[in-house]
Amino acid sequence: MATKLEVVNMALCRMGEGCLSAQDLADLSKKEAAVAAAFYGQAVASVMQRYTWAFALKGELMPVEETEDGKAAIFLPDDFLRMDSVGVLATWLVRGREVVFAECPRVEEVFVSYVSSDVAEEEWPALFTDCVVLSLASYLAGNLAANYELAAQLTATLDQVALPAAISYDAKTTSSDRRNQSVAERFRGSALLKSRLGW
Protein backbone atom coordinates (compact mmCIF):
# COMPACT_ATOMS: atom_id res chain seq x y z
CA MET A 1 0.00 0.00 0.00
CA ALA A 2 3.00 2.29 0.41
CA THR A 3 6.49 2.61 -1.02
CA LYS A 4 9.72 2.95 0.94
CA LEU A 5 9.87 6.63 -0.01
CA GLU A 6 6.32 7.21 1.24
CA VAL A 7 7.08 5.46 4.55
CA VAL A 8 10.23 7.57 5.03
CA ASN A 9 8.38 10.79 4.21
CA MET A 10 5.50 9.95 6.57
CA ALA A 11 8.08 9.33 9.33
CA LEU A 12 9.78 12.67 8.60
CA CYS A 13 6.39 14.45 8.66
CA ARG A 14 5.74 12.95 12.11
CA MET A 15 8.82 14.87 13.22
CA GLY A 16 7.85 18.08 11.44
CA GLU A 17 10.55 17.65 8.79
CA GLY A 18 10.19 18.20 5.03
CA CYS A 19 9.82 15.41 2.50
CA LEU A 20 12.55 13.77 0.48
CA SER A 21 12.56 13.02 -3.24
CA ALA A 22 13.28 9.62 -4.75
CA GLN A 23 16.66 11.00 -5.84
CA ASP A 24 17.47 12.08 -2.26
CA LEU A 25 16.81 8.53 -1.04
CA ALA A 26 18.82 7.04 -3.91
CA ASP A 27 21.98 9.12 -3.57
CA LEU A 28 21.77 9.79 0.21
CA SER A 29 23.20 13.28 -0.28
CA LYS A 30 20.92 14.78 2.38
CA LYS A 31 21.49 13.97 6.04
CA GLU A 32 17.82 13.05 6.50
CA ALA A 33 18.04 10.50 3.68
CA ALA A 34 21.24 8.94 5.00
CA VAL A 35 19.86 8.55 8.54
CA ALA A 36 16.51 7.24 7.27
CA ALA A 37 18.28 4.67 5.08
CA ALA A 38 20.46 3.60 8.02
CA PHE A 39 17.48 2.94 10.32
CA TYR A 40 14.80 1.84 7.84
CA GLY A 41 15.54 -1.90 7.96
CA GLN A 42 15.82 -1.83 11.74
CA ALA A 43 12.44 -0.09 12.06
CA VAL A 44 10.74 -2.62 9.76
CA ALA A 45 12.32 -5.64 11.49
CA SER A 46 11.41 -4.35 14.96
CA VAL A 47 7.70 -4.20 14.01
CA MET A 48 7.77 -7.49 12.06
CA GLN A 49 9.26 -9.30 15.09
CA ARG A 50 6.53 -8.12 17.46
CA TYR A 51 3.77 -10.40 16.12
CA THR A 52 3.10 -13.32 13.78
CA TRP A 53 1.74 -11.19 10.92
CA ALA A 54 -0.36 -13.33 8.56
CA PHE A 55 0.61 -11.27 5.49
CA ALA A 56 4.30 -12.00 6.16
CA LEU A 57 4.01 -15.74 6.86
CA LYS A 58 6.13 -18.01 4.75
CA GLY A 59 6.25 -21.80 4.80
CA GLU A 60 9.17 -23.97 3.74
CA LEU A 61 10.00 -27.66 3.84
CA MET A 62 13.51 -27.71 5.34
CA PRO A 63 16.03 -30.50 5.81
CA VAL A 64 17.03 -31.65 9.30
CA GLU A 65 20.81 -31.40 9.59
CA GLU A 66 23.46 -31.85 12.25
CA THR A 67 24.98 -28.87 14.09
CA GLU A 68 28.62 -28.49 15.08
CA ASP A 69 27.80 -29.74 18.59
CA GLY A 70 26.09 -32.87 17.25
CA LYS A 71 22.46 -31.82 17.70
CA ALA A 72 19.70 -32.09 15.09
CA ALA A 73 18.65 -28.73 13.66
CA ILE A 74 16.99 -26.86 10.84
CA PHE A 75 19.01 -23.97 9.46
CA LEU A 76 16.69 -21.04 8.86
CA PRO A 77 16.81 -18.81 5.74
CA ASP A 78 18.12 -15.25 5.74
CA ASP A 79 14.61 -13.76 5.65
CA PHE A 80 13.59 -15.43 8.96
CA LEU A 81 12.37 -12.98 11.64
CA ARG A 82 9.98 -14.82 13.94
CA MET A 83 8.85 -18.44 14.30
CA ASP A 84 5.21 -19.38 13.77
CA SER A 85 5.32 -23.19 13.89
CA VAL A 86 7.45 -26.27 13.37
CA GLY A 87 5.58 -29.23 11.90
CA VAL A 88 6.97 -32.03 14.03
CA LEU A 89 6.13 -33.37 17.48
CA ALA A 90 9.42 -32.64 19.19
CA THR A 91 10.87 -30.20 21.71
CA TRP A 92 12.73 -27.43 19.92
CA LEU A 93 14.10 -23.93 20.39
CA VAL A 94 15.28 -21.18 18.09
CA ARG A 95 19.00 -20.44 18.51
CA GLY A 96 20.10 -17.65 16.20
CA ARG A 97 19.24 -18.92 12.71
CA GLU A 98 18.77 -22.53 13.83
CA VAL A 99 15.82 -24.52 15.14
CA VAL A 100 17.55 -26.98 17.49
CA PHE A 101 15.78 -30.17 18.62
CA ALA A 102 16.18 -31.73 22.07
CA GLU A 103 15.98 -35.16 20.41
CA CYS A 104 16.51 -35.94 16.75
CA PRO A 105 13.12 -36.11 14.96
CA ARG A 106 12.58 -39.26 12.90
CA VAL A 107 12.13 -37.35 9.66
CA GLU A 108 14.58 -35.91 7.14
CA GLU A 109 12.56 -32.75 6.43
CA VAL A 110 10.26 -30.57 8.51
CA PHE A 111 7.73 -27.95 7.43
CA VAL A 112 8.45 -24.61 9.11
CA SER A 113 6.18 -21.57 9.11
CA TYR A 114 7.77 -18.23 10.00
CA VAL A 115 7.46 -14.47 9.65
CA SER A 116 9.59 -13.38 6.71
CA SER A 117 11.37 -10.06 6.26
CA ASP A 118 11.01 -10.46 2.49
CA VAL A 119 7.66 -8.68 2.04
CA ALA A 120 7.43 -5.62 -0.23
CA GLU A 121 6.06 -2.42 1.27
CA GLU A 122 3.20 -2.53 -1.25
CA GLU A 123 1.94 -5.72 0.46
CA TRP A 124 1.81 -4.22 3.96
CA PRO A 125 -1.64 -3.56 5.44
CA ALA A 126 -2.28 0.12 6.24
CA LEU A 127 -2.19 -0.34 10.04
CA PHE A 128 1.11 -2.22 9.83
CA THR A 129 2.51 0.62 7.70
CA ASP A 130 1.47 3.08 10.43
CA CYS A 131 3.48 1.03 12.94
CA VAL A 132 6.59 1.11 10.75
CA VAL A 133 6.18 4.86 10.27
CA LEU A 134 6.07 5.40 14.04
CA SER A 135 9.00 3.08 14.61
CA LEU A 136 11.13 4.83 11.99
CA ALA A 137 10.06 8.28 13.22
CA SER A 138 11.17 7.38 16.75
CA TYR A 139 14.61 6.33 15.45
CA LEU A 140 14.86 9.52 13.40
CA ALA A 141 13.76 11.75 16.28
CA GLY A 142 16.56 10.42 18.46
CA ASN A 143 19.29 10.00 15.86
CA LEU A 144 18.55 12.83 13.44
CA ALA A 145 17.04 15.55 15.60
CA ALA A 146 18.38 14.47 19.03
CA ASN A 147 14.82 14.99 20.28
CA TYR A 148 14.63 12.15 22.79
CA GLU A 149 11.35 13.37 24.27
CA LEU A 150 9.67 13.11 20.85
CA ALA A 151 11.31 9.71 20.30
CA ALA A 152 9.81 8.49 23.59
CA GLN A 153 6.36 9.89 22.67
CA LEU A 154 6.45 8.19 19.26
CA THR A 155 7.50 4.88 20.84
CA ALA A 156 4.70 5.14 23.40
CA THR A 157 2.16 5.81 20.62
CA LEU A 158 3.48 2.78 18.73
CA ASP A 159 3.36 0.49 21.77
CA GLN A 160 0.08 1.67 23.27
CA VAL A 161 -2.04 2.60 20.25
CA ALA A 162 -0.79 1.67 16.77
CA LEU A 163 0.61 -1.80 17.44
CA PRO A 164 -2.41 -3.07 19.45
CA ALA A 165 -4.73 -1.77 16.71
CA ALA A 166 -2.72 -3.44 13.94
CA ILE A 167 -2.52 -6.73 15.83
CA SER A 168 -6.25 -6.67 16.63
CA TYR A 169 -7.10 -5.97 12.99
CA ASP A 170 -4.78 -8.75 11.79
CA ALA A 171 -6.30 -11.21 14.26
CA LYS A 172 -9.90 -10.30 13.36
CA THR A 173 -9.49 -10.24 9.60
CA THR A 174 -7.30 -13.31 9.29
CA SER A 175 -9.08 -16.54 10.09
CA SER A 176 -7.03 -19.66 10.74
CA ASP A 177 -8.31 -21.05 7.41
CA ARG A 178 -6.99 -18.03 5.51
CA ARG A 179 -3.66 -18.23 7.34
CA ASN A 180 -3.34 -21.95 6.62
CA GLN A 181 -4.30 -21.38 2.98
CA SER A 182 -1.67 -18.65 2.66
CA VAL A 183 1.04 -20.87 4.12
CA ALA A 184 -0.13 -23.83 2.00
CA GLU A 185 0.09 -21.73 -1.18
CA ARG A 186 3.65 -20.70 -0.35
CA PHE A 187 4.44 -24.29 0.61
CA ARG A 188 3.29 -25.45 -2.84
CA GLY A 189 5.79 -22.99 -4.33
CA SER A 190 8.71 -24.50 -2.40
CA ALA A 191 11.54 -25.57 -4.70
CA LEU A 192 12.50 -28.31 -2.26
CA LEU A 193 8.98 -29.74 -2.28
CA LYS A 194 8.78 -29.57 -6.07
CA SER A 195 12.05 -31.44 -6.44
CA ARG A 196 10.93 -34.03 -3.91
CA LEU A 197 7.65 -34.61 -5.76
CA GLY A 198 9.31 -34.51 -9.18
CA TRP A 199 7.40 -31.44 -10.41
Buried (B, 14 or more C-beta within 10 A) or exposed (E): EBEBBBBBBBBBEBBEBEEBEEEBBEEBEBEBBBBBBBBBEEBBBBBBEBBBBBBBBBBBBBEBEEEEEEBBBBBBBEBBBBBBEBBBEBEBEBEEEBBBBEEEBEEEBBBBBBBBBEBEBEEBBEBBBBBBBBBBBBBBBBBBBEBEEBBEBBBEBBBEEBBEEBBEBBEEEBEEEEBBEBBEEBBEEBEEBEEEEEE
